[in-house]
Structure formats: structure tokens, C-alpha cells
Amino acid sequence: ALTGNASLEAWWGDLLGSGRAFDTDQYFIVCCNILGSCYGSVGPSSVRPGYDGKGPDDIPDSVPRDAEGRPIYGIDFPDVSVRDTVR
């Protein structure tokens, strides 16, 4: 099942554990984040690659920035679907 985040305990806590539906004595449980989700490793609010924060960057002023002034993807973040993730 797809959940809002990768914390199996948060979403399926009553079903997780020894002798339960997700029997951790019998199965190795893996939960994955979806790229682009608010729980994923990178998303629209992520700092753009190539920006190290050590000096002036050459990213145009029109690019959105976070509260610390670092350039972020914003609406330029590529559309990602579950289908992309499971290919």
C-alpha cells in the first residue's frame, strides 16, 4: 500500500510486529519514499544542484529562493509519477 510517508509504524502500527499481518519475524519490511513527495529525498523546495552557498551563484534572480536565499527548484521541479518510480 502507498502511504503518506515511509514510516510503516505511523501508518500501519497495529498491523506491524511479531505475529501480526506485517510479521517482522517472517518478513523484512521495506518502506520507500517517492521522489518529489514532501517526505522524499528531493522535491520542489529542495536547493538546486550546483549551488554550494560558498559564493555568488550565477542562477538568475527570477529563480525562486528559500528563506535563506538559496535557489530552489520551485515549479521547475520535474513532474514525477508513481509509474516513474516503479519502472
All heavy atoms as an XYZ file, in Angstrom:
653
protein
N       0.835     -1.183      0.000
C       0.000      0.000      0.000
C       0.880      1.246      0.000
O       1.941      1.247      0.601
C      -0.906      0.003      1.213
N       0.430      2.268     -0.656
C       1.161      3.536     -0.645
C       0.649      4.367      0.524
O      -0.549      4.476      0.751
C       0.932      4.290     -1.955
C       1.461      3.604     -3.195
C       1.045      4.367     -4.433
C       2.965      3.465     -3.133
N       1.577      4.948      1.257
C       1.201      5.757      2.405
C       1.774      7.145      2.238
O       2.545      7.413      1.329
C       1.716      5.126      3.715
O       3.128      5.036      3.647
C       1.128      3.755      3.944
N       1.433      8.029      3.141
C       1.898      9.408      3.071
C       3.372      9.580      3.350
O       3.961     10.559      2.952
N       3.976      8.644      4.050
C       5.410      8.709      4.293
C       5.953      7.298      4.480
O       5.203      6.335      4.453
C       5.750      9.626      5.471
C       5.217      9.127      6.795
O       5.240      7.936      7.074
N       4.738     10.026      7.626
N       7.246      7.189      4.690
C       7.867      5.873      4.776
C       7.876      5.304      6.190
O       8.528      4.308      6.436
C       9.289      5.942      4.224
N       7.160      5.896      7.103
C       7.120      5.371      8.460
C       6.026      4.315      8.564
O       4.855      4.625      8.774
C       6.853      6.502      9.458
O       6.679      5.959     10.750
N       6.405      3.070      8.399
C       5.438      1.980      8.468
C       4.718      1.986      9.818
O       3.515      1.787      9.890
C       6.147      0.640      8.245
C       5.266     -0.590      8.213
C       4.326     -0.534      7.008
C       6.088     -1.849      8.185
N       5.463      2.260     10.872
C       4.877      2.299     12.221
C       3.764      3.338     12.327
O       2.720      3.101     12.926
C       5.971      2.579     13.255
C       5.477      2.700     14.673
C       4.911      1.412     15.243
O       5.404      0.327     14.893
O       3.954      1.494     16.034
N       3.980      4.511     11.728
C       2.988      5.588     11.818
C       1.685      5.222     11.117
O       0.602      5.584     11.577
C       3.561      6.874     11.234
N       1.782      4.510     10.006
C       0.593      4.210      9.218
C      -0.010      2.840      9.522
O      -1.209      2.646      9.420
C       0.923      4.297      7.731
C       1.060      5.707      7.283
C       2.188      6.477      7.322
C       0.038      6.538      6.757
N       1.940      7.733      6.848
C       0.613      7.798      6.480
C      -1.308      6.347      6.473
C      -0.099      8.853      5.948
C      -2.019      7.402      5.934
C      -1.414      8.635      5.683
N       0.819      1.876      9.847
C       0.359      0.505      9.986
C       0.740     -0.091     11.336
O       0.835     -1.300     11.489
C       0.957     -0.356      8.872
C       0.644      0.150      7.507
C       1.428      0.924      6.725
C      -0.551     -0.076      6.769
N       0.799      1.200      5.543
C      -0.424      0.593      5.530
C      -1.732     -0.781      7.033
C      -1.424      0.568      4.574
C      -2.714     -0.800      6.067
C      -2.556     -0.129      4.856
N       0.964      0.751     12.344
C       1.472      0.316     13.646
C       0.779     -0.883     14.254
O       1.430     -1.795     14.769
N      -0.556     -0.937     14.212
C      -1.289     -2.052     14.824
C      -1.143     -3.348     14.037
O      -1.473     -4.420     14.543
C      -2.777     -1.703     14.952
C      -3.026     -0.574     15.947
O      -2.145     -0.331     16.791
O      -4.090      0.069     15.851
N      -0.686     -3.252     12.806
C      -0.517     -4.439     11.963
C       0.944     -4.877     11.864
O       1.253     -5.869     11.226
C      -1.046     -4.158     10.552
C      -2.516     -3.797     10.451
C      -2.862     -3.373      9.030
C      -3.380     -4.971     10.868
N       1.835     -4.136     12.511
C       3.271     -4.373     12.393
C       3.820     -5.049     13.639
O       3.561     -4.605     14.752
C       3.993     -3.029     12.200
C       5.511     -3.036     12.191
C       6.037     -3.776     10.973
C       6.050     -1.612     12.212
N       4.554     -6.148     13.446
C       5.217     -6.792     14.570
C       5.082     -8.295     14.539
O       4.453     -8.878     13.648
N       5.680     -8.929     15.493
C       5.687    -10.383     15.587
C       4.256    -10.934     15.655
O       3.455    -10.510     16.488
C       6.463    -10.790     16.838
O       6.501    -12.194     16.941
N       3.931    -11.853     14.745
C       2.626    -12.498     14.731
C       1.500    -11.669     14.151
O       0.357    -12.105     14.114
N       1.798    -10.477     13.679
C       0.764     -9.610     13.092
C       0.785     -9.722     11.567
O       1.564    -10.466     11.008
C       0.977     -8.171     13.539
C       0.816     -8.011     15.047
C       0.987     -6.605     15.470
N       0.801     -6.472     16.912
C       0.927     -5.359     17.560
N       1.226     -4.239     16.926
N       0.754     -5.318     18.861
N      -0.079     -8.956     10.909
C      -0.180     -9.026      9.442
C       1.163     -8.759      8.767
O       1.540     -9.448      7.814
C      -1.229     -8.037      8.942
N       1.868     -7.741      9.229
C       3.228     -7.490      8.757
C       4.167     -8.110      9.795
O       4.708     -7.426     10.654
C       3.500     -5.994      8.601
C       2.646     -5.317      7.567
C       1.688     -4.395      7.946
C       2.808     -5.599      6.218
C       0.901     -3.758      6.998
C       2.029     -4.969      5.268
C       1.069     -4.052      5.652
N       4.322     -9.418      9.707
C       5.081    -10.178     10.701
C       6.576     -9.975     10.494
O       7.176    -10.502      9.558
C       4.730    -11.661     10.600
C       5.286    -12.481     11.741
O       6.277    -12.052     12.368
O       4.723    -13.567     12.002
N       7.175     -9.209     11.396
C       8.596     -8.893     11.264
C       9.500    -10.077     11.598
O      10.703    -10.025     11.337
C       8.960     -7.681     12.143
O       8.501     -7.923     13.475
C       8.312     -6.412     11.605
N       8.934    -11.149     12.141
C       9.712    -12.377     12.330
C       9.797    -13.172     11.030
O      10.718    -13.960     10.833
C       9.081    -13.264     13.408
C       9.176    -12.652     14.794
O      10.105    -11.851     15.023
O       8.325    -12.984     15.647
N       8.826    -12.946     10.161
C       8.761    -13.704      8.911
C       9.172    -12.874      7.698
O       9.683    -13.420      6.730
C       7.325    -14.215      8.711
C       7.152    -15.112      7.524
C       5.743    -15.679      7.442
O       4.898    -15.422      8.287
N       5.491    -16.452      6.400
N       8.944    -11.578      7.732
C       9.197    -10.713      6.582
C      10.152     -9.579      6.932
O      10.185     -9.101      8.061
C       7.891    -10.086      6.071
C       6.848    -11.096      5.671
C       5.737    -11.312      6.481
C       6.967    -11.813      4.493
C       4.770    -12.238      6.122
C       6.007    -12.745      4.125
C       4.910    -12.953      4.949
O       3.971    -13.862      4.596
N      10.895     -9.137      5.929
C      11.718     -7.940      6.041
C      10.907     -6.819      5.418
O      10.605     -6.854      4.226
C      13.046     -8.139      5.300
C      13.971     -6.963      5.393
C      14.682     -6.719      6.556
C      14.124     -6.094      4.327
C      15.538     -5.634      6.650
C      14.975     -5.004      4.413
C      15.684     -4.780      5.579
N      10.506     -5.840      6.192
C       9.611     -4.784      5.741
C      10.426     -3.609      5.219
O      11.315     -3.114      5.898
C       8.697     -4.292      6.891
C       8.017     -5.472      7.606
C       7.700     -3.269      6.386
C       7.102     -6.292      6.752
N      10.105     -3.161      4.004
C      10.787     -2.026      3.384
C       9.746     -0.975      3.028
O       8.727     -1.288      2.422
C      11.541     -2.449      2.095
C      12.182     -1.258      1.421
C      12.566     -3.518      2.409
N       9.996      0.261      3.399
C       9.137      1.374      3.029
C       9.974      2.376      2.255
O      11.079      2.713      2.665
C       8.553      2.048      4.271
S       7.461      0.978      5.196
N       9.454      2.828      1.149
C      10.212      3.743      0.292
C       9.476      5.063      0.134
O       8.252      5.098      0.069
C      10.396      3.130     -1.090
S      11.269      1.572     -1.063
N      10.234      6.122      0.062
C       9.670      7.427     -0.243
C       9.589      7.604     -1.753
O      10.359      7.012     -2.501
C      10.546      8.544      0.331
C      10.346      8.712      1.811
O       9.240      8.617      2.309
N      11.427      8.952      2.513
N       8.691      8.417     -2.191
C       8.530      8.724     -3.604
C       9.268     10.020     -3.898
O       9.076     11.024     -3.206
C       7.033      8.881     -3.971
C       6.252      7.619     -3.627
C       6.865      9.270     -5.421
C       6.637      6.391     -4.416
N      10.117     10.008     -4.906
C      10.838     11.202     -5.304
C       9.842     12.318     -5.603
O       8.869     12.118     -6.317
C      11.679     10.920     -6.549
C      12.518     12.071     -7.069
C      13.647     12.369     -6.095
C      13.088     11.733     -8.436
N      10.072     13.462     -5.037
C       9.189     14.604     -5.261
C       8.116     14.778     -4.213
O       7.473     15.817     -4.154
N       7.924     13.759     -3.355
C       6.929     13.938     -2.296
C       7.509     14.818     -1.197
O       8.710     15.040     -1.127
C       6.541     12.578     -1.701
O       7.520     12.119     -0.793
N       6.660     15.303     -0.339
C       7.170     16.136      0.754
C       7.984     15.321      1.743
O       8.686     15.872      2.576
C       6.026     16.868      1.444
S       4.747     15.785      2.085
N       7.922     13.996      1.657
C       8.715     13.127      2.519
C       9.924     12.548      1.785
O      10.709     11.835      2.367
C       7.870     11.968      3.041
C       6.734     12.411      3.915
C       5.441     12.454      3.424
C       6.961     12.786      5.224
C       4.394     12.860      4.239
C       5.923     13.197      6.042
C       4.640     13.223      5.538
O       3.618     13.625      6.329
N      10.049     12.803      0.489
C      11.132     12.234     -0.299
C      12.467     12.898     -0.058
O      12.609     13.811      0.757
N      13.467     12.454     -0.787
C      14.816     12.988     -0.597
C      15.009     14.327     -1.297
O      15.902     15.085     -0.947
C      15.842     11.981     -1.112
O      15.578     11.672     -2.460
N      14.201     14.594     -2.300
C      14.300     15.859     -3.031
C      12.914     16.217     -3.561
O      12.120     15.345     -3.871
C      15.350     15.775     -4.166
C      14.911     14.821     -5.251
C      15.658     17.126     -4.754
N      12.637     17.502     -3.628
C      11.337     17.946     -4.110
C      11.398     19.393     -4.534
O      12.480     19.989     -4.618
N      10.250     20.009     -4.806
C      10.213     21.389     -5.288
C      10.884     22.403     -4.364
O      11.397     23.417     -4.814
C       8.720     21.683     -5.420
C       8.084     20.352     -5.588
C       8.920     19.397     -4.785
N      10.916     22.133     -3.063
C      11.542     23.082     -2.142
C      13.021     22.788     -1.906
O      13.668     23.460     -1.102
C      10.794     23.113     -0.813
O      10.873     21.857     -0.178
N      13.567     21.804     -2.614
C      14.983     21.451     -2.465
C      15.874     22.481     -3.153
O      15.508     23.053     -4.176
C      15.256     20.079     -3.081
O      14.527     19.085     -2.415
N      17.053     22.668     -2.582
C      18.043     23.567     -3.180
C      18.514     22.961     -4.498
O      18.765     21.766     -4.592
C      19.234     23.770     -2.220
C      20.322     24.595     -2.880
C      18.768     24.436     -0.938
N      18.598     23.815     -5.506
C      19.031     23.346     -6.828
C      20.453     22.808     -6.781
O      21.302     23.347     -6.073
C      18.973     24.489     -7.838
C      17.572     24.858     -8.223
C      17.594     26.055     -9.170
N      16.257     26.358     -9.604
C      15.804     26.133    -10.838
N      16.584     25.650    -11.764
N      14.569     26.420    -11.146
N      20.747     21.754     -7.553
C      22.104     21.219     -7.576
C      23.085     22.238     -8.156
O      22.719     23.089     -8.955
C      22.009     19.990     -8.480
C      20.688     20.040     -9.128
C      19.836     21.035     -8.408
N      24.331     22.141     -7.720
C      25.349     23.038     -8.221
C      25.505     24.297     -7.395
O      26.429     25.066     -7.599
N      24.608     24.485     -6.429
C      24.719     25.660     -5.566
C      25.341     25.208     -4.255
O      24.774     24.406     -3.531
C      23.356     26.283     -5.301
C      23.435     27.445     -4.340
C      23.919     28.671     -4.759
C      23.047     27.311     -3.021
C      24.022     29.736     -3.887
C      23.135     28.369     -2.134
C      23.635     29.577     -2.578
O      23.727     30.624     -1.707
N      26.517     25.706     -3.954
C      27.190     25.265     -2.735
C      27.127     26.292     -1.610
O      27.546     26.029     -0.485
C      28.640     24.899     -3.008
C      29.474     26.066     -3.523
O      28.990     27.210     -3.513
O      30.617     25.818     -3.939
N      26.611     27.487     -1.898
C      26.434     28.503     -0.873
C      27.704     29.200     -0.433
O      27.694     29.991      0.484
N      28.831     28.915     -1.086
C      30.109     29.492     -0.667
C      30.464     30.772     -1.398
O      31.461     31.398     -1.104
C      31.226     28.470     -0.856
C      31.063     27.257      0.030
C      32.161     26.256     -0.207
C      31.924     25.022      0.651
N      32.866     23.966      0.347
N      29.671     31.146     -2.349
C      29.977     32.355     -3.097
C      28.799     32.719     -3.964
O      27.752     32.075     -3.925
N      28.942     33.766     -4.766
C      27.829     34.161     -5.622
C      27.520     33.061     -6.637
O      28.420     32.389     -7.123
C      28.340     35.430     -6.307
C      29.806     35.386     -6.174
C      30.125     34.570     -4.951
N      26.253     32.867     -6.880
C      25.878     31.876     -7.880
C      25.441     32.599     -9.147
O      25.152     33.783     -9.130
C      24.764     30.963     -7.352
C      23.500     31.734     -7.008
O      22.794     32.106     -7.957
O      23.224     31.958     -5.820
N      25.431     31.885    -10.234
C      25.032     32.500    -11.494
C      23.615     32.096    -11.892
O      23.269     32.086    -13.058
C      26.042     32.170    -12.598
C      26.260     30.682    -12.776
O      25.668     29.895    -12.015
O      27.027     30.316    -13.666
N      22.793     31.762    -10.910
C      21.396     31.421    -11.164
C      20.607     32.728    -11.192
O      20.745     33.565    -10.299
C      20.871     30.458    -10.082
C      21.666     29.149    -10.165
C      19.393     30.215    -10.247
C      21.359     28.157     -9.083
N      19.782     32.934    -12.214
C      19.048     34.205    -12.362
C      18.187     34.546    -11.146
O      17.730     33.680    -10.419
C      18.161     33.960    -13.587
C      18.740     32.791    -14.287
C      19.465     31.982    -13.259
N      17.972     35.829    -10.946
C      17.156     36.301     -9.828
C      15.711     35.828     -9.917
O      15.005     35.798     -8.905
C      17.175     37.832     -9.754
C      18.535     38.360     -9.325
O      19.292     37.609     -8.679
O      18.830     39.529     -9.630
N      15.252     35.455    -11.116
C      13.870     35.023    -11.294
C      13.615     33.630    -10.714
O      12.465     33.229    -10.552
C      13.510     35.026    -12.783
O      14.361     34.146    -13.494
N      14.684     32.910    -10.386
C      14.538     31.569     -9.812
C      14.109     31.704     -8.353
O      14.670     32.513     -7.615
C      15.881     30.798     -9.926
C      15.840     29.509     -9.128
C      16.211     30.528    -11.376
N      13.091     30.923     -7.914
C      12.638     31.032     -6.527
C      13.740     30.661     -5.540
O      14.630     29.877     -5.854
C      11.467     30.063     -6.446
C      11.597     29.167     -7.613
C      12.371     29.897     -8.653
N      13.638     31.236     -4.358
C      14.656     31.003     -3.325
C      13.967     30.620     -2.016
O      12.820     30.989     -1.774
C      15.486     32.262     -3.115
C      16.022     32.809     -4.426
C      17.451     33.075     -4.385
N      17.944     33.383     -5.733
C      19.180     33.172     -6.081
N      20.029     32.680     -5.235
N      19.587     33.458     -7.303
N      14.700     29.902     -1.194
C      14.153     29.556      0.122
C      14.366     30.724      1.088
O      14.893     31.771      0.699
C      14.751     28.250      0.648
C      16.242     28.315      0.944
O      16.834     29.413      0.916
O      16.826     27.248      1.213
N      13.979     30.538      2.339
C      14.066     31.615      3.326
C      15.499     32.078      3.572
O      15.723     33.201      4.008
C      13.444     31.158      4.643
N      16.457     31.233      3.262
C      17.866     31.582      3.444
C      18.497     32.131      2.168
O      19.699     32.367      2.123
C      18.630     30.365      3.944
C      18.139     29.897      5.309
C      18.757     28.584      5.727
O      19.731     28.124      5.095
O      18.260     27.996      6.703
N      17.690     32.313      1.124
C      18.178     32.895     -0.117
C      18.801     31.921     -1.093
O      19.315     32.310     -2.139
N      18.744     30.625     -0.789
C      19.301     29.620     -1.691
C      18.316     29.319     -2.822
O      17.112     29.237     -2.578
C      19.617     28.337     -0.925
C      20.621     28.549      0.189
C      20.788     27.313      1.021
N      19.501     26.958      1.627
C      19.322     25.981      2.498
N      20.345     25.247      2.872
N      18.131     25.726      3.003
N      18.791     29.138     -4.039
C      17.887     28.842     -5.153
C      17.282     27.445     -5.022
O      17.991     26.494     -4.701
C      18.791     28.945     -6.380
C      20.167     28.731     -5.878
C      20.189     29.220     -4.470
N      15.978     27.367     -5.237
C      15.271     26.085     -5.161
C      14.638     25.770     -6.516
O      14.578     26.599     -7.402
C      14.203     26.104     -4.058
C      13.159     27.190     -4.329
C      14.837     26.287     -2.682
C      11.965     27.167     -3.385
N      14.163     24.539     -6.666
C      13.516     24.126     -7.908
C      12.210     24.866     -8.160
O      11.940     25.316     -9.264
C      13.191     22.633     -7.874
C      14.356     21.726     -8.118
C      14.944     21.018     -7.087
C      14.855     21.549     -9.398
C      15.998     20.156     -7.316
C      15.912     20.699     -9.628
C      16.478     19.997     -8.591
O      17.520     19.157     -8.811
N      11.358     24.944     -7.147
C      10.044     25.559     -7.342
C       9.262     24.821     -8.428
O       9.295     23.590     -8.508
N       8.585     25.575     -9.285
C       7.763     24.942    -10.325
C       8.594     24.299    -11.428
O       8.053     23.601    -12.282
C       6.747     25.935    -10.938
C       7.462     27.094    -11.634
C       5.783     26.429     -9.892
C       6.529     27.983    -12.433
N       9.913     24.493    -11.399
C      10.779     23.836    -12.375
C      11.070     22.383    -12.020
O      11.682     21.664    -12.803
C      12.123     24.574    -12.500
C      11.958     25.950    -13.117
O      11.001     26.151    -13.884
O      12.786     26.822    -12.814
N      10.643     21.954    -10.830
C      10.875     20.563    -10.448
C      10.119     19.659    -11.418
O       8.956     19.886    -11.713
C      10.410     20.305     -9.013
C      10.847     18.965     -8.495
C      12.141     18.787     -8.044
C       9.980     17.898     -8.474
C      12.559     17.553     -7.574
C      10.383     16.661     -8.007
C      11.681     16.485     -7.547
N      10.789     18.634    -11.951
C      10.131     17.781    -12.945
C       8.934     17.022    -12.378
O       8.943     16.647    -11.197
C      11.230     16.799    -13.373
C      12.332     16.956    -12.406
C      12.144     18.230    -11.659
N       7.913     16.813    -13.209
C       6.775     16.013    -12.807
C       7.257     14.575    -12.635
O       7.926     14.019    -13.496
C       5.684     16.048    -13.873
C       5.009     17.407    -13.972
O       5.019     18.127    -12.967
O       4.496     17.742    -15.056
N       6.910     13.986    -11.500
C       7.290     12.603    -11.191
C       6.035     11.863    -10.780
O       5.259     12.340     -9.961
C       8.328     12.549    -10.037
C       8.712     11.118     -9.738
C       9.548     13.373    -10.376
N       5.844     10.675    -11.352
C       4.663      9.880    -11.007
C       5.113      8.591    -10.325
O       6.290      8.223    -10.352
C       3.870      9.537    -12.272
O       4.592      8.615    -13.062
N       4.180      7.881     -9.729
C       4.482      6.581     -9.135
C       4.982      5.650    -10.234
O       5.895      4.858    -10.006
C       3.253      6.024     -8.410
C       3.518      4.600     -7.943
C       2.873      6.900     -7.233
N       4.427      5.761    -11.409
C       4.882      4.915    -12.518
C       6.381      5.120    -12.791
O       7.097      4.164    -13.038
C       4.088      5.223    -13.784
C       4.568      4.424    -14.993
C       3.735      4.678    -16.214
N       2.522      3.907    -16.029
C       1.415      4.075    -16.727
N       1.347      5.013    -17.639
N       0.354      3.344    -16.499
N       6.851      6.362    -12.708
C       8.279      6.625    -12.892
C       9.110      5.915    -11.837
O      10.211      5.446    -12.091
C       8.576      8.133    -12.806
C       7.923      8.918    -13.916
O       7.856      8.412    -15.046
O       7.475     10.046    -13.645
N       8.584      5.865    -10.633
C       9.318      5.285     -9.510
C       9.427      3.769     -9.604
O      10.445      3.196     -9.234
C       8.630      5.673     -8.190
O       8.563      7.087     -8.124
C       9.377      5.154     -6.988
N       8.405      3.105    -10.116
C       8.388      1.645    -10.118
C       8.898      1.022    -11.407
O       8.906     -0.186    -11.538
C       6.990      1.088     -9.794
C       6.557      1.499     -8.410
C       5.967      1.511    -10.827
N       9.337      1.821    -12.337
C       9.858      1.252    -13.580
C      11.121      0.471    -13.352
O      11.960      0.760    -12.615
C      10.151      2.359    -14.596
C       8.890      2.852    -15.213
C       9.191      3.746    -16.353
N       7.928      4.231    -16.849
C       7.802      5.131    -17.764
N       8.848      5.662    -18.304
N       6.615      5.512    -18.157
